[in-house]
Every structure is written in C-alpha cells, then in structure tokens.
Amino acid sequence: MKESQNSDQPISQAPSRMADTAKPHAEIVDDTEKGVNQDFDASRENNAVGYKEYVEGRDVEYSDQEMKRLRWKLDLVILPMFLITQALQFMDKTSLNYANLFGYQKALGLKGQQFGYLSAMVYAGYFFGQYPCGWLIGRYPAQKVMAISIFLWGLTVIIMTQCRNYSSALAVRFIMGVFEAAVTPGLTLMTGFWYTRREIPLRQCIWYSSLGWGGIVGSYISMGVSKLPVNMKPERWELIFFILGGATCLWAFVVWLLLPDNPANARFLSQREKLIAVKRVAGNDMGIKNKSFDKSQIKLGFLDPKTILIFISVFAAAIPNGVVNSFSTIIIRDMGFSTTMTTQLKSVGDAVQIVSLLISGAIILNVPNSRLLTATVANILCTVAAACMAYLPRSNTWGRLVCFWLVNSQSVGFTVSLTTISSNMAGYTHRSLASALVFTAYCWGNFAGPFVVKPSQAPRYEGATIGLLVGYAIKFSCHLALLIYMFLSNRHRNKTYGPPNKEASHEAGMRDQTEFENKDFRYVL
C-alpha cells in the first residue's frame, strides 16, 4: 500500500490556489511572511502543544524518502502500542463472555437478567469516566494518564476473582469501566497527534482491528482453559480473570516508559525528525492538542451537525455491538456447538473483523475521499447479514452462523466515525468534547445491547437479531447524511471563499481554531 507525502484532497476543492489577497483567510492569521500574529501571546503559545516546533520547522524542507523513514519509525513504535492497548482493553471488557463458558453464572448464583446487567455495567462506568479522562489527556502527558488507567483497570479484572456475589461484581465492573474510559477515546485523539489526515484511517483501522485480534487471543485462551480439570483451583473462570488482568497490569509499565505524549517530546526521534513530524501534523489544519479548556468551543461541540449524526449512528450500532460482544459465545453455543468448537467458531468472526478493517483502511488510503462510501458498503453488508440472521430458517445453522460472522464488518463504520473526529474536527476542546459525546452514545448503546438478548428466545434470539437489523439500518442512514453534509459544506466554502490557502489553514489549526472559524478548512470525505 503506497503512501505519498500529500494528504487527501477534499472533494470539490479546486486544485489551484488564489492569491492571498483574493479571498478571506482564517481570522487569526496575518499576511506577514511567516503568518505570525502578535495577538498569539506566550501563554496561549505554551498551551498549544507543538507550536514552538511548528514555528521552528516552518521552513524545514524534507524529501519523500526522509518522510517515509519517519513514518516507518512511527508505525514501528506508536502503532503496536496502540494495538496492544486496545486489544487488552477489549479482552478485559469482554472477559465475562469467556468466563461464562466455565460456570461463572452458577458460581455467583446469577438469575434472570443479572448477567446482562453485569455485562452492561462496564459501559455505565465508561460513561462517567470518559469526560475527566478526556480532560486529563489534554492537560497532562497522555501516556502517563493512559498507563495509570491501564494499571487500575487491570487490577479490577484481577479483583473480579474475589467477587462471590452479584452486588460486588456489579460494583467492580462499574469501576473497571471508569478506568477503561481513557483508552479508545484517548487513542482516537492521539492518532491525530502523530499522523496526517490521509494516514489516519488506515492506522485507525489497524489499531482498532485489535478487537478482532483480542477476540482471537481470548478465544484460544478460553480453549486452553477448557482443557484443564473442571474441579481445579483456582476455578477455570477465575483463571480467565487472572490471566487477562495480570497481562494488563504488566503492560501499563511498558506504556508509561515507552509511549511518548506527542511528536515534540518523542525520545526516539531526532530534533530534525521532531520538527518534520510536527510539520506533517500541522498539515491536518487541526494542530496537535491544547492544554487549555476553551469554553467558546463547548457550545459548538454540542451543536456540530457532524457530532449529532455520529452520535445517533454510534448509539444505533452500539446496541447490536453489545449483543455481539457479550453474547456471541452463547449465541453460537446455542446453535448446537460444543464449548471448544464455540471458541474456535467465534474466532472466525474476529478474523472477519480484522480483514474487513484492513481492506477498508487500504481502500481509504488509496482512493481519495472514499471514507464514508467505504463505510456505507460495510453498513449495507452488516445490515443484510443481520436481516438473514433474523429470517433464515432455524435449520439453516451454518447460513445463520456465516451471517453472524459477517456482522463483524460493522466495525468499519464505527472506525470511520472515529476518523471523522480525528480528521475533520478542529479545536482541541471541540474535538475532545465531540469524542466524549460520541462515546456517551457508545456506552449507552452497549449498555442497552445485552437486554435485547432474552434467554427465552434461544436459540433464534429474535429480539437480538431484529435489534442488529434496525441498528445497522439507522447507522447506514446517518453515514449517508454525514457524507452529504460535508460534501455540501466543502462546495459552499469553495463558492464563498475560493480555493483554500494551505499555509493560513495550517497556522489556524496550530493555534487551535475550529473548522468553523478557519475558512480555509476543507473536509475529507
């Protein structure tokens, strides 16, 4: 997959650029030689992470070969750490799914919908934890916030082994969600710290494919545990928590020591490479991050049409996501497969998720302005798969199973939603608030998901399959509306202001202007 130095050209954008005096620029940018405006005082400059390096490296020239070498270093250091962190978070969050195969409900004496509440409670904690975590990641070194969060949630996974009744397990699951809240929103924001708008979708698809990798690893851990004696001590379901929680706690130290906060203080980069890395990201027109909380961007975060559409789409898709994450092993087992075969068959669905994300990321990388179109195709696929699950006859076990595997392609649409935040929303407070709102939808959708799975409907689970169908159909509609909105916005800006001035737009982004303030900003689709 070949990558060039140039980023996506927003659709409807004219290829040439008018003279600086022929059109309005971002309000904060003067037409001085360097684009420096004296009203950007020392305090604001200090809060704008990477601005000093941006000014220092503004005239730095670099070759394609030098840029490729830098990007390769980022991919070797940053990307694996993001992927492993996300994989551990997913395995820990869905550890109940595996423990449930080894008598977890019986051990705790769970009745009725209590297992559903346990599965969902982590998302309630996630909701309450994400707002302070988003602020902490902006205000303090992101890797330190992330490492502390990782260690504490790993500890709560281990503590699950000591919970012998429903109420204590419910409380620990809630606390686990609070600590896990830093991860996916944080990694979404941090991807924009390191990569250009063109590079973000593939990288985000790669690290988000860790859900599939985590599912495969978790399945084979479960398969190994299933071969141990039934009456062993610790019990087999306890062993699941010990293994996953212990690995997570150890990983926290790796993140603390090795993951940099941003390109400006990355120890594995030379000074010249830091300047180039910051200059690359400045081309996103969104800056890196800002330590101050801009109150003027709060209202924008709530009223931005992009945020509203993504909020609705994520909530609708998160309901079936909660079904797949928490009940996939039960649904497959109730099709008539053994415990060992269930774990193996579940891993096929995880592989489908990985392949669909990597293919989509490659398409988006090589076909300009194809993000939402790619998501639309994936949305159609998972909607059709959900419909087949709902209406294929019960006797068609393998047909329904294949459709259940294909439902995992829904991750493409969710990942594209995240790239819209990291690629098309400028102003760090605006971007972090939009991320928090979107993950609020994610939390409550996943919270609701387990309750559409009714044991009385086994093995067809009609309510769950209808929930999948409706949720994916709504997501499809929202992504289509988002595509139309951003296309029309680009066309309106080109007609009103003319072609964008790239230098002025880069400067505006580094100074934390939003895309609504920066008239040279254009959306990538």
C-alpha positions in Angstrom: 0.0 0.0 0.0 1.9 3.0 -1.2 1.6 6.3 0.6 2.6 9.6 -0.7 3.5 12.8 1.1 0.3 14.6 0.0 -2.8 14.3 2.1 -6.4 13.7 0.9 -7.6 16.4 -1.4 -11.1 17.3 -0.1 -13.8 16.7 -2.6 -15.0 19.8 -4.6 -11.7 21.5 -3.8 -10.1 23.4 -6.7 -6.5 22.3 -7.4 -5.1 25.8 -7.7 -4.8 28.5 -5.1 -5.8 32.1 -5.5 -3.5 35.0 -4.4 -3.6 35.7 -0.7 -5.4 39.0 -1.2 -8.2 37.5 -3.3 -10.0 35.7 -0.5 -10.6 35.7 3.2 -8.1 33.8 5.4 -8.5 32.4 8.9 -9.2 35.3 11.1 -6.2 34.9 13.3 -3.6 34.8 10.5 -1.9 37.9 9.3 -0.4 38.2 5.8 3.0 38.5 7.2 5.9 36.5 5.7 5.6 33.8 8.4 1.9 34.1 9.1 2.7 35.2 12.7 0.1 37.2 14.6 1.2 39.2 17.6 -2.0 38.5 19.5 -0.9 34.9 20.0 0.7 35.6 23.4 3.2 33.5 25.3 0.6 31.8 27.5 -1.5 30.7 24.5 1.6 29.6 22.7 2.7 27.5 25.7 -0.8 25.8 25.8 -0.7 24.9 22.1 1.4 21.7 22.1 4.0 21.6 19.3 3.5 25.2 18.3 7.1 26.1 19.1 8.4 23.2 17.0 5.9 24.2 14.2 7.3 27.8 14.0 10.9 26.5 14.2 10.3 23.9 11.5 8.1 26.0 9.2 10.9 26.4 6.6 12.3 22.9 7.0 12.4 21.0 3.7 12.4 17.3 3.6 12.5 14.6 0.9 9.9 11.9 0.3 12.5 9.3 1.5 13.0 11.2 4.7 9.3 11.4 5.4 8.8 7.7 4.6 11.6 6.8 7.0 10.0 8.9 9.8 6.6 7.4 9.1 8.0 3.9 9.3 9.6 4.8 12.8 6.2 6.0 14.0 4.5 2.8 12.7 7.0 0.6 14.5 6.7 2.4 17.8 3.3 4.0 18.1 1.1 1.7 16.2 1.9 -1.6 18.1 1.4 0.1 21.4 -2.0 1.4 20.4 -3.0 -2.0 19.0 -1.9 -4.0 22.1 -3.5 -1.5 24.5 -6.8 -1.6 22.6 -6.7 -5.4 22.4 -6.2 -5.8 26.2 -9.0 -3.3 26.9 -11.3 -5.3 24.7 -10.4 -8.7 26.2 -10.8 -7.4 29.7 -14.1 -5.7 29.0 -15.5 -8.9 27.4 -13.8 -11.3 29.9 -17.3 -12.2 31.2 -18.0 -13.6 27.7 -15.3 -16.2 28.3 -15.8 -16.7 32.0 -19.5 -17.5 31.2 -18.3 -20.7 29.4 -16.9 -22.1 32.7 -19.8 -21.8 35.0 -19.5 -18.1 36.0 -23.2 -17.5 36.4 -23.6 -20.6 38.5 -20.7 -19.7 40.7 -22.2 -16.3 41.6 -25.8 -17.6 41.6 -26.9 -15.1 38.9 -30.6 -15.1 38.0 -32.7 -13.6 35.2 -31.1 -10.5 33.6 -28.4 -10.2 36.2 -25.7 -11.4 33.8 -26.9 -8.8 31.3 -26.5 -6.1 33.9 -23.0 -7.3 34.7 -22.1 -7.1 31.0 -23.6 -3.7 30.6 -22.3 -2.1 33.9 -18.8 -1.5 32.5 -20.3 0.9 30.0 -22.0 2.9 32.8 -18.6 3.3 34.3 -17.2 4.2 30.9 -19.7 7.0 30.6 -18.7 8.6 33.9 -15.0 8.1 33.3 -14.6 9.5 29.8 -15.1 13.2 30.5 -12.4 13.5 33.2 -10.2 11.2 31.2 -10.5 13.3 28.1 -9.6 16.5 30.0 -6.7 14.7 31.7 -5.2 13.6 28.4 -5.3 17.1 27.1 -3.9 18.7 30.3 -1.2 16.2 31.2 1.1 13.8 29.4 -1.2 11.4 27.6 0.9 8.3 28.1 1.0 8.8 31.9 -2.8 9.2 32.1 -3.1 6.1 29.9 -0.6 4.0 31.9 -2.3 4.7 35.2 -5.7 3.9 33.7 -4.4 0.7 32.2 -2.9 -0.5 35.5 -6.0 0.3 37.5 -8.4 -1.4 35.2 -6.1 -4.5 35.0 -6.3 -4.5 38.8 -10.1 -4.5 38.8 -10.1 -7.5 36.4 -8.0 -9.4 39.0 -10.3 -8.3 41.8 -13.2 -9.9 39.9 -11.9 -13.3 41.1 -12.8 -12.2 44.7 -16.4 -11.2 43.9 -18.6 -14.0 45.0 -22.0 -12.3 44.7 -23.9 -10.2 42.2 -23.6 -6.9 44.0 -19.8 -6.9 44.5 -19.2 -8.0 40.9 -21.5 -5.2 39.7 -19.6 -2.6 41.6 -16.2 -3.8 40.3 -17.5 -3.9 36.7 -18.6 -0.3 37.1 -15.1 0.8 38.4 -13.5 -1.1 35.6 -15.5 0.9 33.1 -14.3 4.2 34.7 -10.7 3.3 34.3 -11.1 1.9 30.8 -12.7 5.1 29.6 -9.3 6.7 28.7 -8.4 4.1 26.1 -10.5 4.2 22.9 -11.3 8.0 23.1 -7.7 8.7 24.0 -6.2 6.6 21.2 -8.6 8.3 18.8 -7.3 11.7 19.8 -3.7 10.6 20.0 -3.8 9.1 16.4 -4.3 12.7 15.2 -1.2 13.7 17.2 1.1 11.5 15.0 -0.4 11.0 11.6 -1.7 13.1 8.7 -5.3 13.1 7.6 -4.5 10.8 4.7 -2.7 8.3 7.0 -5.2 8.3 9.9 -7.9 6.0 8.5 -5.5 3.1 7.8 -3.7 3.5 11.1 -7.0 3.7 13.0 -8.3 0.6 11.2 -5.1 -1.2 12.1 -5.2 -0.5 15.8 -9.0 -0.9 16.0 -8.6 -4.3 14.4 -7.1 -5.3 17.7 -10.7 -6.1 18.7 -10.5 -9.0 16.3 -7.0 -9.9 17.4 -8.1 -9.7 21.1 -11.1 -11.8 20.3 -8.9 -14.5 18.7 -6.4 -14.5 21.5 -9.2 -14.6 24.1 -10.9 -17.5 22.3 -7.7 -19.5 22.3 -7.0 -18.7 26.0 -10.5 -20.0 26.7 -9.9 -23.1 24.6 -6.7 -23.8 26.6 -8.5 -23.2 29.9 -11.4 -25.5 28.7 -8.9 -28.4 28.6 -8.0 -28.0 32.3 -9.7 -30.1 35.0 -13.2 -29.0 35.9 -12.6 -29.2 39.7 -9.2 -27.4 39.6 -8.3 -24.5 42.0 -8.4 -21.7 41.1 -11.6 -22.3 39.2 -11.4 -22.0 35.5 -13.4 -18.8 35.3 -11.1 -17.3 37.9 -8.1 -18.2 35.7 -9.6 -16.1 32.9 -9.5 -13.0 35.1 -6.1 -13.8 36.5 -4.5 -14.2 33.0 -6.1 -11.1 31.4 -5.8 -8.8 34.5 -2.2 -9.7 35.1 -1.1 -9.1 31.5 -2.8 -5.7 31.6 -1.1 -4.6 34.7 2.3 -5.5 33.3 1.5 -3.7 30.0 0.9 -0.5 32.0 4.6 -0.2 32.8 5.5 -0.5 29.1 3.2 2.3 28.2 4.5 4.5 31.0 8.1 4.0 29.9 7.9 3.9 26.1 4.9 5.7 24.7 5.6 9.5 24.1 2.9 12.1 24.6 3.3 13.8 21.2 5.9 14.2 18.4 7.5 17.3 20.1 8.8 15.2 23.0 9.3 11.8 21.4 12.7 10.4 22.6 13.0 8.0 19.7 13.1 10.9 17.2 16.0 13.2 16.5 15.4 17.0 16.7 15.0 17.3 13.0 12.6 14.4 12.9 10.5 16.1 15.6 10.3 19.2 13.5 9.3 17.2 10.5 6.7 15.2 12.5 5.1 18.4 13.8 5.1 20.0 10.4 3.4 16.9 8.9 0.6 17.0 11.5 0.3 20.8 11.1 -0.9 19.9 7.6 -4.1 18.4 9.2 -5.2 22.0 9.9 -6.2 20.9 13.4 -3.0 21.2 15.5 -1.9 18.6 18.0 -3.5 19.3 21.3 -4.1 22.3 23.6 -3.6 22.2 27.3 -6.3 24.9 28.0 -10.0 24.3 28.1 -11.7 26.7 25.5 -15.1 27.5 26.8 -16.1 29.0 23.5 -15.9 25.6 21.9 -18.3 23.8 24.3 -21.5 25.0 22.6 -20.0 24.1 19.2 -19.3 20.6 20.5 -23.0 20.0 21.2 -24.4 21.7 18.1 -22.0 20.5 15.4 -24.1 18.5 12.9 -21.3 16.0 12.4 -21.3 15.2 16.1 -25.1 14.8 16.2 -25.1 12.4 13.2 -22.2 10.4 14.5 -23.8 10.3 18.0 -27.0 8.8 16.5 -25.2 6.3 14.3 -22.9 5.1 17.1 -25.8 4.7 19.6 -27.8 2.7 17.0 -24.8 0.5 16.1 -23.7 0.1 19.7 -26.9 -1.8 20.7 -26.1 -4.8 18.4 -22.4 -4.3 19.3 -23.4 -5.0 22.9 -25.1 -8.2 21.7 -22.1 -9.4 19.8 -19.5 -8.6 22.5 -21.4 -10.0 25.4 -23.4 -12.9 24.0 -21.5 -14.2 20.9 -20.3 -17.3 22.6 -23.8 -18.1 24.0 -25.5 -17.5 20.6 -23.0 -19.7 18.8 -23.2 -22.4 21.5 -27.0 -22.4 21.4 -26.8 -23.2 17.6 -25.7 -26.7 18.8 -21.9 -26.5 19.1 -19.6 -27.7 21.9 -17.7 -25.3 24.2 -14.4 -25.9 22.4 -16.0 -25.6 19.0 -17.8 -22.4 20.1 -14.5 -20.7 20.9 -13.0 -21.7 17.6 -16.0 -20.6 15.6 -16.1 -17.3 17.4 -12.5 -16.6 16.3 -13.7 -16.8 12.7 -15.9 -13.8 13.3 -13.0 -12.0 14.9 -10.9 -12.7 11.7 -13.7 -11.3 9.6 -13.5 -8.1 11.6 -9.7 -7.9 11.1 -9.9 -8.5 7.4 -12.8 -6.1 6.8 -10.9 -3.3 8.7 -7.6 -3.8 6.9 -9.3 -3.9 3.5 -11.3 -0.8 4.2 -8.2 1.0 5.5 -6.3 0.1 2.3 -9.2 1.4 0.1 -9.5 4.6 2.0 -5.7 5.1 1.8 -5.5 4.7 -1.9 -8.9 6.1 -3.1 -9.3 9.8 -2.1 -12.5 10.8 -0.3 -13.7 7.3 0.0 -14.1 7.1 3.8 -17.9 7.4 4.1 -18.5 5.5 0.8 -16.4 2.6 2.2 -18.3 2.7 5.5 -21.6 2.7 3.5 -20.7 -0.5 1.7 -19.8 -2.1 5.1 -23.0 -0.9 6.6 -25.0 -2.5 3.8 -23.1 -5.8 4.3 -23.8 -6.0 8.0 -27.4 -4.9 7.6 -28.1 -7.7 5.0 -26.3 -10.2 7.3 -28.4 -9.1 10.2 -31.6 -9.5 8.1 -30.5 -13.0 7.1 -29.9 -13.9 10.7 -33.4 -12.8 11.6 -35.2 -14.5 8.7 -33.2 -17.6 7.7 -34.9 -20.8 9.0 -33.6 -22.3 12.2 -32.5 -25.4 10.4 -30.0 -23.4 8.3 -27.4 -23.4 11.1 -24.3 -22.7 9.0 -26.1 -20.0 7.0 -27.0 -18.2 10.1 -23.5 -18.6 11.6 -21.9 -17.2 8.4 -24.2 -14.2 8.7 -23.3 -13.8 12.3 -19.6 -13.7 11.3 -20.3 -11.1 8.6 -22.0 -8.8 11.2 -18.4 -8.1 12.5 -17.9 -5.9 9.4 -19.8 -3.3 11.4 -16.5 -2.2 12.9 -15.7 -0.4 9.6 -18.5 2.1 10.1 -17.6 2.8 13.7 -13.9 3.3 12.8 -14.8 5.7 10.1 -16.9 7.6 12.7 -13.8 7.9 14.8 -11.7 9.1 11.9 -14.2 11.8 11.3 -13.4 13.1 14.8 -9.7 12.8 14.4 -9.6 14.2 10.8 -12.5 16.6 10.4 -12.9 18.3 13.8 -10.5 21.1 14.7 -10.1 22.9 18.0 -8.9 20.5 20.8 -11.8 21.2 23.2 -14.3 20.8 20.4 -12.7 17.6 19.3 -12.4 16.1 22.7 -15.9 17.0 23.6 -17.2 15.5 20.4 -15.3 12.4 21.2 -16.8 12.2 24.7 -20.3 12.7 23.3 -19.9 10.0 20.7 -18.5 7.6 23.3 -21.5 8.5 25.5 -23.7 7.1 22.7 -21.3 4.1 22.5 -21.7 3.5 26.2 -25.4 3.6 26.5 -25.9 1.7 23.3 -23.7 -1.1 24.6 -25.4 -0.9 27.9 -28.8 -1.5 26.3 -27.5 -4.2 24.0 -27.4 -7.1 26.4 -31.1 -6.6 27.3 -32.3 -7.4 23.8 -30.9 -10.9 24.3 -33.7 -12.9 26.1 -32.8 -16.4 27.2 -36.4 -17.4 26.5 -35.8 -16.7 22.8 -32.9 -19.2 22.4 -31.7 -20.4 20.1 -33.0 -18.0 17.4 -32.9 -14.9 19.7 -35.4 -13.0 17.5 -35.2 -9.8 19.6 -31.4 -9.7 19.3 -31.4 -10.2 15.5 -34.1 -7.6 14.9 -32.0 -5.2 17.1 -29.0 -5.8 14.9 -31.0 -5.1 11.7 -32.6 -1.9 13.0 -29.4 -0.6 14.5 -27.3 -1.1 11.4 -30.0 0.4 9.1 -30.0 3.6 11.2 -26.2 3.8 11.1 -26.3 3.4 7.3 -28.7 6.4 7.1 -26.6 8.6 9.4 -23.4 8.0 7.5 -25.1 8.8 4.2 -26.4 12.1 5.7 -22.9 12.9 7.0 -21.4 12.4 3.6 -23.9 14.8 2.0 -23.5 17.4 4.7 -19.7 17.5 4.4 -19.8 17.5 0.6 -22.2 20.4 0.5 -20.1 22.3 3.1 -17.0 22.0 1.0 -18.8 23.1 -2.1 -20.3 26.1 -0.2 -16.9 27.2 1.1 -15.3 26.9 -2.3 -18.0 29.1 -3.8 -18.0 31.6 -1.0 -14.3 31.9 -0.2 -12.5 30.4 -3.2 -9.7 27.8 -3.0 -8.2 27.3 0.5 -4.9 28.9 1.5 -3.0 25.9 3.0 -0.4 27.9 4.9 -3.1 30.0 6.6 -5.1 26.9 7.4 -2.1 25.1 8.9 -1.4 28.2 11.1 -5.0 28.4 12.2 -5.0 24.7 13.2 -1.8 25.0 15.3 -3.5 28.0 17.0 -6.5 25.8 18.0 -9.1 27.3 15.7 -12.1 25.2 14.9 -13.1 24.2 11.3 -16.0 26.7 11.6 -13.6 29.6 12.4 -11.0 28.6 9.8 -12.5 29.4 6.4 -9.6 27.6 4.7 -10.5 24.2 6.2 -12.0 21.6 3.9 -13.4 18.2 5.0 -12.0 14.9 3.7 -14.8 12.5 2.9 
